[in-house]
Every structure is written in C-alpha cells, then in structure tokens.
C-alpha cells in the first residue's frame, strides 16, 4: 500500500500539481517537503507509511535544515525504542 498523496495538505504542493505527485516515485521529495513545510497531520500520514528503519536509511539522502534533521532523528530513535 502507498500513501494517498491527496490526503496531504494542499499547501505542500504550492509549486506542483498535487495529482502529479506519486508516493513511490517522489518519496524522498515528499518526506523533505512534509518535514520542512507540513502540518503535524501530514507527518503522521507519512510516518505511518514509512518505517523508522527506512527513514534511517533515507536520512543521509534528505536535504534538510538542522532543525528538521534533528526532529527526524529524534522521531526515529523514539520509534526504535518502542
């Protein structure tokens, strides 16, 4: 199963057509976008679709600000502890 991009906040797609974004093809871009500009509800949708171990694997490839990277690493650590 993959994330239904239509459930994410439309404001995340200010520069692209939301319907043209595919979770499987644009996963890294979407994670970056949600971490940088998304609402809490957007993050919860994304984090349900991608495991902490997969996020840890993707983390080095993500272009994130320090605050966003810090959040992500703390989230991963918290999920790994549960």
Secondary structure, 3 states (H helix, E strand, C coil): CCCCHHHCCHHHHCCCCHHHCCHHHHHHHHHHHHHHHCCHHHHHHHHHHCCHHHHHHHHCCCCCCHHHHHHHHHHHHHHHHC
